[in-house]
Amino acid sequence: MMLWISAEKGVIEAQPDQPLMQRVDDASLVIEACFSMRVKAAVLYPANLTPAFFDLSSGEAGAILQKLRNYGIRVAVVCSPGTVSFSTRFGEMAEEETRGRHFGFVDSRDAAREWLSKT
C-alpha cells in the first residue's frame, strides 16, 4: 500500500483518499516519512486524518498537531469547502492555525504547496 504520492521540493504528499492515521499515535507515520525523506513539510487530506480529527472536543486534532509541531513538521491539510463538516470551534482553531507557520487548512493542493513554500 502506497501512502505517499510524492516527495518533491521539500514536501511529502499523502494519497488523498488513503487512511493514514487511525489513532493519534499514528502521527508518527508522518514524522517518520518526513525524516526518512529528509523533508519538513507534508500535504494531508481529510481521509488521512483520524476519524475524530474534525471533532475538536475529541482532542485528537490538538494532540496530532502538537506532536507534529514538536518535531518541526509543517502540515497543510487540504479541505475543500463542503467536503468536511466541522464545528464552529474547529473552524476557529483552523483559522487561527493557518495564520501561523506550522499548520495550514487550505482548499486546494496548489494552495497547500504555496502555503508550505512560505517561510
C-alpha positions as a Markdown table, in Angstrom:
| # | Residue | x | y | z |
|---|---|---|---|---|
| 1 | Met | 0.0 | 0.0 | 0.0 |
| 2 | Met | 1.5 | 3.3 | -1.1 |
| 3 | Leu | 0.8 | 6.0 | 1.5 |
| 4 | Trp | 2.7 | 8.9 | -0.2 |
| 5 | Ile | 2.4 | 10.0 | -3.7 |
| 6 | Ser | 5.3 | 12.4 | -3.9 |
| 7 | Ala | 8.3 | 13.8 | -2.0 |
| 8 | Glu | 9.4 | 16.8 | -4.0 |
| 9 | Lys | 10.7 | 20.3 | -3.2 |
| 10 | Gly | 10.9 | 19.5 | 0.5 |
| 11 | Val | 7.3 | 18.4 | 0.8 |
| 12 | Ile | 5.7 | 14.9 | 1.0 |
| 13 | Glu | 2.1 | 14.4 | -0.1 |
| 14 | Ala | -0.2 | 11.7 | 1.1 |
| 15 | Gln | -2.6 | 9.8 | -1.1 |
| 16 | Pro | -5.8 | 12.0 | -1.0 |
| 17 | Asp | -8.2 | 9.0 | -0.3 |
| 18 | Gln | -5.9 | 6.8 | 1.8 |
| 19 | Pro | -6.5 | 6.4 | 5.5 |
| 20 | Leu | -3.2 | 7.1 | 7.2 |
| 21 | Met | -3.9 | 7.8 | 10.9 |
| 22 | Gln | -6.4 | 5.6 | 12.7 |
| 23 | Arg | -5.4 | 7.0 | 16.1 |
| 24 | Val | -3.4 | 9.9 | 17.5 |
| 25 | Asp | -0.2 | 7.8 | 17.8 |
| 26 | Asp | -0.2 | 7.3 | 14.0 |
| 27 | Ala | 1.0 | 10.9 | 13.6 |
| 28 | Ser | 4.4 | 9.2 | 14.0 |
| 29 | Leu | 3.9 | 7.8 | 10.5 |
| 30 | Val | 4.1 | 11.4 | 9.1 |
| 31 | Ile | 7.1 | 12.2 | 11.2 |
| 32 | Glu | 8.9 | 9.0 | 10.1 |
| 33 | Ala | 8.1 | 9.7 | 6.5 |
| 34 | Cys | 9.4 | 13.2 | 6.7 |
| 35 | Phe | 12.6 | 12.2 | 8.4 |
| 36 | Ser | 13.3 | 9.3 | 6.1 |
| 37 | Met | 12.7 | 11.5 | 3.0 |
| 38 | Arg | 14.6 | 14.4 | 4.6 |
| 39 | Val | 11.7 | 16.9 | 4.4 |
| 40 | Lys | 10.0 | 19.0 | 7.0 |
| 41 | Ala | 6.6 | 19.5 | 5.4 |
| 42 | Ala | 3.6 | 17.4 | 4.4 |
| 43 | Val | 0.3 | 17.8 | 2.5 |
| 44 | Leu | -2.5 | 15.8 | 4.1 |
| 45 | Tyr | -6.2 | 15.3 | 3.2 |
| 46 | Pro | -9.2 | 14.6 | 5.4 |
| 47 | Ala | -9.1 | 10.9 | 4.6 |
| 48 | Asn | -5.5 | 10.8 | 6.0 |
| 49 | Leu | -6.6 | 12.0 | 9.5 |
| 50 | Thr | -8.2 | 10.2 | 12.4 |
| 51 | Pro | -12.0 | 9.8 | 12.2 |
| 52 | Ala | -12.5 | 12.2 | 15.1 |
| 53 | Phe | -9.9 | 14.8 | 14.0 |
| 54 | Phe | -12.5 | 17.4 | 12.9 |
| 55 | Asp | -14.4 | 17.0 | 16.2 |
| 56 | Leu | -12.5 | 19.5 | 18.4 |
| 57 | Ser | -14.0 | 18.0 | 21.6 |
| 58 | Ser | -12.2 | 14.7 | 20.9 |
| 59 | Gly | -8.8 | 16.3 | 21.5 |
| 60 | Glu | -7.3 | 14.4 | 18.5 |
| 61 | Ala | -6.6 | 17.5 | 16.4 |
| 62 | Gly | -4.8 | 19.2 | 19.2 |
| 63 | Ala | -2.7 | 16.1 | 20.1 |
| 64 | Ile | -1.8 | 15.4 | 16.5 |
| 65 | Leu | -0.9 | 19.0 | 15.6 |
| 66 | Gln | 1.2 | 19.4 | 18.8 |
| 67 | Lys | 3.1 | 16.2 | 18.1 |
| 68 | Leu | 3.9 | 17.3 | 14.6 |
| 69 | Arg | 4.8 | 20.8 | 15.8 |
| 70 | Asn | 7.2 | 19.3 | 18.4 |
| 71 | Tyr | 9.1 | 17.7 | 15.6 |
| 72 | Gly | 9.1 | 20.8 | 13.4 |
| 73 | Ile | 6.9 | 19.3 | 10.8 |
| 74 | Arg | 4.8 | 21.8 | 8.9 |
| 75 | Val | 1.5 | 20.5 | 7.6 |
| 76 | Ala | -1.1 | 21.8 | 5.1 |
| 77 | Val | -4.5 | 20.0 | 5.2 |
| 78 | Val | -6.5 | 20.3 | 2.0 |
| 79 | Cys | -10.1 | 20.7 | 3.0 |
| 80 | Ser | -12.2 | 21.9 | 0.1 |
| 81 | Pro | -15.3 | 23.8 | 1.2 |
| 82 | Gly | -18.2 | 21.4 | 1.8 |
| 83 | Thr | -16.1 | 18.2 | 1.8 |
| 84 | Val | -15.7 | 18.1 | 5.6 |
| 85 | Ser | -18.1 | 19.3 | 8.3 |
| 86 | Phe | -16.7 | 20.6 | 11.5 |
| 87 | Ser | -17.9 | 22.6 | 14.4 |
| 88 | Thr | -17.6 | 26.3 | 14.8 |
| 89 | Arg | -14.9 | 25.8 | 17.3 |
| 90 | Phe | -12.9 | 23.7 | 14.9 |
| 91 | Gly | -13.3 | 26.3 | 12.2 |
| 92 | Glu | -12.0 | 29.0 | 14.6 |
| 93 | Met | -9.0 | 26.8 | 15.5 |
| 94 | Ala | -8.2 | 26.1 | 11.9 |
| 95 | Glu | -8.4 | 29.8 | 11.0 |
| 96 | Glu | -6.0 | 30.6 | 13.9 |
| 97 | Glu | -3.6 | 27.8 | 13.0 |
| 98 | Thr | -3.4 | 28.9 | 9.3 |
| 99 | Arg | -2.2 | 32.4 | 10.4 |
| 100 | Gly | 0.8 | 30.7 | 12.0 |
| 101 | Arg | 3.5 | 28.8 | 10.1 |
| 102 | His | 3.1 | 25.2 | 11.3 |
| 103 | Phe | -0.4 | 24.2 | 10.2 |
| 104 | Gly | -2.5 | 25.4 | 7.3 |
| 105 | Phe | -6.0 | 24.5 | 6.3 |
| 106 | Val | -6.4 | 25.3 | 2.7 |
| 107 | Asp | -8.9 | 24.5 | -0.1 |
| 108 | Ser | -6.6 | 23.0 | -2.8 |
| 109 | Arg | -3.4 | 21.1 | -3.4 |
| 110 | Asp | -1.9 | 24.1 | -5.1 |
| 111 | Ala | -2.8 | 26.3 | -2.2 |
| 112 | Ala | -1.2 | 23.8 | 0.2 |
| 113 | Arg | 2.1 | 23.8 | -1.7 |
| 114 | Glu | 2.0 | 27.6 | -1.9 |
| 115 | Trp | 1.4 | 27.9 | 1.8 |
| 116 | Leu | 4.1 | 25.4 | 2.7 |
| 117 | Ser | 6.6 | 27.3 | 0.4 |
| 118 | Lys | 6.3 | 30.4 | 2.6 |
| 119 | Thr | 8.9 | 30.6 | 5.4 |
